[in-house]
Amino acid sequence: MLTVGVDVGGTSVRAGVVDAQGEVIDSAGTATPKSDDALEHAIASCVSELTTRHEVSAVGLALAGFIDADRGIVRFAPHLSWRDAPVADRMAERIGLPVVVEHDANAAALAERRYGAAAGASTVVFVAVGTGIGGALLLDGALYRGAYGVAPELGHLRVVPDGRPCECGKRGCWERYCSGTALGTTALEMLADPDQGPSVLHREAARDPGRITGQRVAGAARDGDRLARRALAEMGRWLGEGLSLVADVFDPELVVIGGGVSTSAPMFLDEAREHYAKIVTGAGNRPLARIRTAQLGSAAAVVGSAELAREAVATRPS
């Protein structure tokens, strides 16, 4: 049985055909439009491209937002246009296949539990660091969604009172200091400070500050740019800061770091581990959670949402 998983992110839509072993055998993608209709059309187009090449039984959508308990309605998505939208029904009508909607971090966590870095672990926190931050919690290997399908919304924990504005409407959210978007913001702040020294990013920022994205900063850091490396170290410190809060609340045995930014983990994860170990409550007198990077990488949400779609079809009354 083949299913399609679609990772609907703030900047891109990525779809993949996934088999029963969790392997992505074909893929399609596009940029994320801003309006409901354009977004739904883009998703349907990606799925249609794949279903012309494969026989598919169902579709799973993974996105950052509040999903109702029946996994059909998107209540709120800070980086997308949907508000109280019956997305599963709308997309099922467009595509002509059953559709299940899930939080992207939940989908990715499920995929890592079954096929990747969290295999065999019982209490797991998954932190997806991408355009923003998504979080998921596995208790005894099962997803915990909370009473209303919202938990755990880790990216919008407030870590800096009256800090950077966030698209959710608050200020100082964790993801405004630890995400791909935040990495670009931090680099721009450093570029404006003459004490930070020279950088290959100065000329680009002068021409167009919008070009200083997290991806560009990570690339400059890989090439040895000192300012870019300091920006990544700062993001690592904020990752450790947030993980200390997560550990205080959930006391997990394992934290898995996923999302697009995790591909640059070798440049910031040691900083995150050290900061987390230093400031967590009871530091030096308690076991610390293991911190690993996701094995499935950017495919995790695609694989997880496809798996959920497969389960939904298998359990549907005949």
One Martini backbone bead per residue (centre of mass of N, CA, C, O) as a GRO file, in nm:
protein
  318
    1MET     BB    1   0.092   0.039   0.027
    2LEU     BB    2   0.044   0.362  -0.092
    3THR     BB    3   0.144   0.689   0.019
    4VAL     BB    4   0.099   1.038   0.095
    5GLY     BB    5   0.323   1.287   0.201
    6VAL     BB    6   0.282   1.628   0.345
    7ASP     BB    7   0.492   1.910   0.382
    8VAL     BB    8   0.364   2.210   0.529
    9GLY     BB    9   0.534   2.488   0.505
   10GLY     BB   10   0.626   2.825   0.520
   11THR     BB   11   0.803   2.784   0.227
   12SER     BB   12   0.722   2.469   0.171
   13VAL     BB   13   0.615   2.196  -0.043
   14ARG     BB   14   0.633   1.843   0.048
   15ALA     BB   15   0.617   1.542  -0.144
   16GLY     BB   16   0.555   1.176  -0.084
   17VAL     BB   17   0.610   0.850  -0.165
   18VAL     BB   18   0.514   0.579   0.058
   19ASP     BB   19   0.596   0.294   0.198
   20ALA     BB   20   0.568   0.031   0.438
   21GLN     BB   21   0.895   0.101   0.515
   22GLY     BB   22   0.942   0.428   0.490
   23GLU     BB   23   0.991   0.486   0.186
   24VAL     BB   24   1.094   0.724  -0.046
   25ILE     BB   25   1.009   0.697  -0.406
   26ASP     BB   26   0.882   0.993  -0.437
   27SER     BB   27   0.872   1.347  -0.552
   28ALA     BB   28   0.743   1.681  -0.460
   29GLY     BB   29   0.731   2.051  -0.521
   30THR     BB   30   0.682   2.382  -0.359
   31ALA     BB   31   0.581   2.676  -0.289
   32THR     BB   32   0.428   2.873  -0.043
   33PRO     BB   33   0.141   3.004  -0.032
   34LYS     BB   34  -0.085   3.253   0.116
   35SER     BB   35  -0.351   3.129   0.034
   36ASP     BB   36  -0.582   2.895   0.057
   37ASP     BB   37  -0.634   2.825  -0.242
   38ALA     BB   38  -0.337   2.817  -0.334
   39LEU     BB   39  -0.244   2.601  -0.135
   40GLU     BB   40  -0.440   2.374  -0.217
   41HIS     BB   41  -0.348   2.369  -0.511
   42ALA     BB   42  -0.050   2.296  -0.459
   43ILE     BB   43  -0.098   2.029  -0.318
   44ALA     BB   44  -0.267   1.894  -0.541
   45SER     BB   45  -0.043   1.909  -0.756
   46CYS     BB   46   0.164   1.731  -0.617
   47VAL     BB   47  -0.015   1.481  -0.590
   48SER     BB   48  -0.085   1.450  -0.892
   49GLU     BB   49   0.202   1.401  -0.988
   50LEU     BB   50   0.223   1.127  -0.825
   51THR     BB   51  -0.050   0.976  -0.919
   52THR     BB   52   0.050   0.939  -1.219
   53ARG     BB   53   0.289   0.720  -1.108
   54HIS     BB   54   0.092   0.620  -0.867
   55GLU     BB   55  -0.073   0.407  -0.648
   56VAL     BB   56  -0.296   0.562  -0.420
   57SER     BB   57  -0.484   0.566  -0.099
   58ALA     BB   58  -0.354   0.823   0.059
   59VAL     BB   59  -0.337   1.134   0.263
   60GLY     BB   60  -0.088   1.329   0.435
   61LEU     BB   61  -0.080   1.617   0.652
   62ALA     BB   62   0.188   1.835   0.747
   63LEU     BB   63   0.173   2.087   1.014
   64ALA     BB   64   0.197   2.401   1.167
   65GLY     BB   65  -0.053   2.350   1.419
   66PHE     BB   66  -0.389   2.342   1.507
   67ILE     BB   67  -0.547   2.035   1.568
   68ASP     BB   68  -0.795   1.846   1.582
   69ALA     BB   69  -0.884   1.542   1.716
   70ASP     BB   70  -0.975   1.437   1.410
   71ARG     BB   71  -0.777   1.547   1.190
   72GLY     BB   72  -0.932   1.800   0.995
   73ILE     BB   73  -0.884   2.073   1.155
   74VAL     BB   74  -0.754   2.400   1.123
   75ARG     BB   75  -0.726   2.640   1.359
   76PHE     BB   76  -0.401   2.710   1.362
   77ALA     BB   77  -0.134   2.882   1.160
   78PRO     BB   78   0.132   3.092   1.178
   79HIS     BB   79   0.252   3.018   0.859
   80LEU     BB   80  -0.050   3.012   0.771
   81SER     BB   81  -0.389   3.077   0.649
   82TRP     BB   82  -0.538   2.892   0.826
   83ARG     BB   83  -0.882   2.913   0.979
   84ASP     BB   84  -1.098   2.703   1.070
   85ALA     BB   85  -1.026   2.458   0.863
   86PRO     BB   86  -1.151   2.191   0.651
   87VAL     BB   87  -0.896   2.041   0.512
   88ALA     BB   88  -0.956   1.742   0.467
   89ASP     BB   89  -1.215   1.782   0.298
   90ARG     BB   90  -1.107   1.969   0.082
   91MET     BB   91  -0.874   1.780  -0.017
   92ALA     BB   92  -1.043   1.532  -0.082
   93GLU     BB   93  -1.203   1.674  -0.308
   94ARG     BB   94  -0.958   1.751  -0.487
   95ILE     BB   95  -0.812   1.455  -0.494
   96GLY     BB   96  -0.986   1.177  -0.427
   97LEU     BB   97  -0.885   1.124  -0.123
   98PRO     BB   98  -0.794   1.044   0.168
   99VAL     BB   99  -0.753   1.273   0.457
  100VAL     BB  100  -0.489   1.363   0.684
  101VAL     BB  101  -0.420   1.563   0.975
  102GLU     BB  102  -0.101   1.688   1.109
  103HIS     BB  103   0.136   1.759   1.299
  104ASP     BB  104   0.459   1.775   1.202
  105ALA     BB  105   0.599   1.678   1.463
  106ASN     BB  106   0.429   1.427   1.507
  107ALA     BB  107   0.501   1.289   1.242
  108ALA     BB  108   0.808   1.285   1.284
  109ALA     BB  109   0.811   1.130   1.551
  110LEU     BB  110   0.681   0.875   1.445
  111ALA     BB  111   0.900   0.810   1.236
  112GLU     BB  112   1.139   0.794   1.440
  113ARG     BB  113   1.015   0.563   1.612
  114ARG     BB  114   0.996   0.350   1.363
  115TYR     BB  115   1.281   0.442   1.174
  116GLY     BB  116   1.480   0.592   1.388
  117ALA     BB  117   1.614   0.766   1.662
  118ALA     BB  118   1.351   0.655   1.857
  119ALA     BB  119   1.398   0.369   1.872
  120GLY     BB  120   1.278   0.224   2.181
  121ALA     BB  121   1.170   0.469   2.304
  122SER     BB  122   0.952   0.619   2.538
  123THR     BB  123   1.052   0.917   2.627
  124VAL     BB  124   0.984   1.176   2.387
  125VAL     BB  125   1.135   1.462   2.238
  126PHE     BB  126   1.043   1.661   1.959
  127VAL     BB  127   1.249   1.894   1.765
  128ALA     BB  128   1.154   2.123   1.514
  129VAL     BB  129   1.395   2.296   1.314
  130GLY     BB  130   1.296   2.572   1.119
  131THR     BB  131   1.118   2.828   1.058
  132GLY     BB  132   1.050   2.706   1.328
  133ILE     BB  133   0.891   2.540   1.609
  134GLY     BB  134   0.840   2.203   1.680
  135GLY     BB  135   0.643   1.971   1.884
  136ALA     BB  136   0.683   1.645   2.054
  137LEU     BB  137   0.515   1.370   2.237
  138LEU     BB  138   0.629   1.061   2.382
  139LEU     BB  139   0.435   0.805   2.547
  140ASP     BB  140   0.507   0.497   2.531
  141GLY     BB  141   0.524   0.564   2.202
  142ALA     BB  142   0.291   0.776   2.218
  143LEU     BB  143   0.103   1.025   2.125
  144TYR     BB  144   0.070   1.355   2.261
  145ARG     BB  145  -0.209   1.606   2.232
  146GLY     BB  146  -0.411   1.653   2.432
  147ALA     BB  147  -0.734   1.768   2.477
  148TYR     BB  148  -0.713   1.962   2.180
  149GLY     BB  149  -0.442   1.902   1.993
  150VAL     BB  150  -0.186   2.105   2.087
  151ALA     BB  151   0.018   1.934   2.206
  152PRO     BB  152   0.337   2.065   2.216
  153GLU     BB  153   0.394   2.423   2.208
  154LEU     BB  154   0.718   2.505   2.208
  155GLY     BB  155   0.780   2.754   2.014
  156HIS     BB  156   0.576   2.945   2.221
  157LEU     BB  157   0.763   2.982   2.429
  158ARG     BB  158   0.858   3.225   2.657
  159VAL     BB  159   1.203   3.359   2.681
  160VAL     BB  160   1.137   3.681   2.610
  161PRO     BB  161   1.029   3.945   2.739
  162ASP     BB  162   0.952   4.153   2.494
  163GLY     BB  163   1.055   4.044   2.237
  164ARG     BB  164   1.042   3.917   1.959
  165PRO     BB  165   0.829   3.903   1.716
  166CYS     BB  166   0.545   3.695   1.644
  167GLU     BB  167   0.311   3.533   1.439
  168CYS     BB  168   0.123   3.452   1.693
  169GLY     BB  169   0.139   3.753   1.873
  170LYS     BB  170   0.383   3.735   2.028
  171ARG     BB  171   0.671   3.771   2.246
  172GLY     BB  172   0.965   3.578   2.278
  173CYS     BB  173   0.983   3.325   2.131
  174TRP     BB  174   1.177   3.060   2.083
  175GLU     BB  175   1.169   3.070   1.758
  176ARG     BB  176   1.301   3.371   1.753
  177TYR     BB  177   1.599   3.220   1.849
  178CYS     BB  178   1.529   2.909   1.726
  179SER     BB  179   1.588   2.916   1.387
  180GLY     BB  180   1.606   2.995   1.068
  181THR     BB  181   1.490   3.278   1.104
  182ALA     BB  182   1.659   3.356   1.355
  183LEU     BB  183   1.937   3.334   1.225
  184GLY     BB  184   1.900   3.574   1.036
  185THR     BB  185   1.841   3.785   1.255
  186THR     BB  186   2.105   3.755   1.414
  187ALA     BB  187   2.295   3.827   1.183
  188LEU     BB  188   2.187   4.115   1.135
  189GLU     BB  189   2.257   4.220   1.415
  190MET     BB  190   2.563   4.166   1.387
  191LEU     BB  191   2.611   4.339   1.127
  192ALA     BB  192   2.530   4.613   1.290
  193ASP     BB  193   2.794   4.538   1.454
  194PRO     BB  194   3.120   4.649   1.446
  195ASP     BB  195   3.241   4.444   1.671
  196GLN     BB  196   3.205   4.170   1.490
  197GLY     BB  197   3.316   4.219   1.218
  198PRO     BB  198   3.380   4.066   0.941
  199SER     BB  199   3.180   3.966   0.638
  200VAL     BB  200   3.033   3.812   0.363
  201LEU     BB  201   2.738   3.940   0.442
  202HIS     BB  202   2.746   4.249   0.412
  203ARG     BB  203   2.684   4.296   0.110
  204GLU     BB  204   2.411   4.150   0.102
  205ALA     BB  205   2.271   4.322   0.322
  206ALA     BB  206   2.294   4.593   0.170
  207ARG     BB  207   2.122   4.506  -0.077
  208ASP     BB  208   1.957   4.249   0.089
  209PRO     BB  209   1.833   4.139   0.383
  210GLY     BB  210   1.658   3.893   0.270
  211ARG     BB  211   1.925   3.710   0.206
  212ILE     BB  212   1.950   3.659   0.523
  213THR     BB  213   1.936   3.348   0.582
  214GLY     BB  214   1.976   3.060   0.741
  215GLN     BB  215   2.104   2.915   0.498
  216ARG     BB  216   2.320   3.130   0.439
  217VAL     BB  217   2.459   3.126   0.715
  218ALA     BB  218   2.535   2.827   0.715
  219GLY     BB  219   2.711   2.843   0.462
  220ALA     BB  220   2.915   3.049   0.576
  221ALA     BB  221   3.004   2.871   0.814
  222ARG     BB  222   3.118   2.636   0.642
  223ASP     BB  223   3.330   2.856   0.511
  224GLY     BB  224   3.432   3.023   0.795
  225ASP     BB  225   3.254   3.237   0.902
  226ARG     BB  226   3.254   3.399   1.201
  227LEU     BB  227   2.978   3.531   1.229
  228ALA     BB  228   2.810   3.284   1.149
  229ARG     BB  229   2.918   3.108   1.381
  230ARG     BB  230   2.807   3.289   1.607
  231ALA     BB  231   2.511   3.259   1.528
  232LEU     BB  232   2.501   2.952   1.573
  233ALA     BB  233   2.587   2.954   1.869
  234GLU     BB  234   2.344   3.120   1.963
  235MET     BB  235   2.135   2.911   1.878
  236GLY     BB  236   2.245   2.685   2.058
  237ARG     BB  237   2.190   2.828   2.324
  238TRP     BB  238   1.880   2.844   2.280
  239LEU     BB  239   1.836   2.546   2.265
  240GLY     BB  240   1.935   2.483   2.552
  241GLU     BB  241   1.733   2.662   2.696
  242GLY     BB  242   1.475   2.512   2.601
  243LEU     BB  243   1.557   2.223   2.694
  244SER     BB  244   1.549   2.286   2.996
  245LEU     BB  245   1.244   2.327   3.005
  246VAL     BB  246   1.159   2.056   2.892
  247ALA     BB  247   1.296   1.885   3.116
  248ASP     BB  248   1.137   2.006   3.357
  249VAL     BB  249   0.857   1.896   3.249
  250PHE     BB  250   0.924   1.587   3.107
  251ASP     BB  251   1.173   1.409   3.147
  252PRO     BB  252   1.339   1.285   2.919
  253GLU     BB  253   1.541   1.039   2.758
  254LEU     BB  254   1.479   1.186   2.471
  255VAL     BB  255   1.614   1.404   2.217
  256VAL     BB  256   1.496   1.514   1.897
  257ILE     BB  257   1.654   1.672   1.622
  258GLY     BB  258   1.489   1.843   1.368
  259GLY     BB  259   1.464   1.959   1.070
  260GLY     BB  260   1.630   2.165   0.853
  261VAL     BB  261   1.852   2.268   1.065
  262SER     BB  262   1.979   1.983   1.142
  263THR     BB  263   2.197   1.977   0.910
  264SER     BB  264   2.373   2.191   1.109
  265ALA     BB  265   2.439   2.055   1.391
  266PRO     BB  266   2.759   2.040   1.409
  267MET     BB  267   2.759   2.374   1.468
  268PHE     BB  268   2.546   2.361   1.756
  269LEU     BB  269   2.500   2.108   1.951
  270ASP     BB  270   2.722   2.133   2.163
  271GLU     BB  271   2.624   2.401   2.275
  272ALA     BB  272   2.348   2.295   2.363
  273ARG     BB  273   2.437   2.074   2.557
  274GLU     BB  274   2.603   2.250   2.752
  275HIS     BB  275   2.380   2.448   2.832
  276TYR     BB  276   2.174   2.247   2.932
  277ALA     BB  277   2.357   2.108   3.153
  278LYS     BB  278   2.402   2.382   3.318
  279ILE     BB  279   2.072   2.491   3.357
  280VAL     BB  280   1.936   2.265   3.458
  281THR     BB  281   1.762   2.139   3.692
  282GLY     BB  282   2.002   1.984   3.883
  283ALA     BB  283   2.275   2.017   3.795
  284GLY     BB  284   2.472   1.722   3.853
  285ASN     BB  285   2.188   1.558   3.992
  286ARG     BB  286   2.101   1.432   3.705
  287PRO     BB  287   1.972   1.297   3.451
  288LEU     BB  288   2.024   1.317   3.105
  289ALA     BB  289   1.925   1.372   2.811
  290ARG     BB  290   1.937   1.260   2.514
  291ILE     BB  291   2.090   1.402   2.211
  292ARG     BB  292   1.953   1.384   1.884
  293THR     BB  293   1.943   1.336   1.554
  294ALA     BB  294   1.770   1.291   1.290
  295GLN     BB  295   1.757   1.034   1.048
  296LEU     BB  296   1.530   1.145   0.831
  297GLY     BB  297   1.511   1.433   0.834
  298SER     BB  298   1.318   1.601   0.599
  299ALA     BB  299   1.129   1.326   0.574
  300ALA     BB  300   0.965   1.276   0.839
  301ALA     BB  301   0.685   1.413   0.785
  302VAL     BB  302   0.621   1.252   0.535
  303VAL     BB  303   0.633   0.969   0.660
  304GLY     BB  304   0.434   1.014   0.897
  305SER     BB  305   0.181   1.105   0.732
  306ALA     BB  306   0.169   0.849   0.559
  307GLU     BB  307   0.128   0.655   0.797
  308LEU     BB  308  -0.139   0.779   0.897
  309ALA     BB  309  -0.291   0.729   0.634
  310ARG     BB  310  -0.262   0.422   0.641
  311GLU     BB  311  -0.412   0.379   0.908
  312ALA     BB  312  -0.682   0.508   0.828
  313VAL     BB  313  -0.747   0.300   0.605
  314ALA     BB  314  -0.718   0.035   0.776
  315THR     BB  315  -0.953   0.145   0.999
  316ARG     BB  316  -1.169   0.170   0.802
  317PRO     BB  317  -1.473   0.111   0.736
  318SER     BB  318  -1.618  -0.116   0.492
   0.00000   0.00000   0.00000
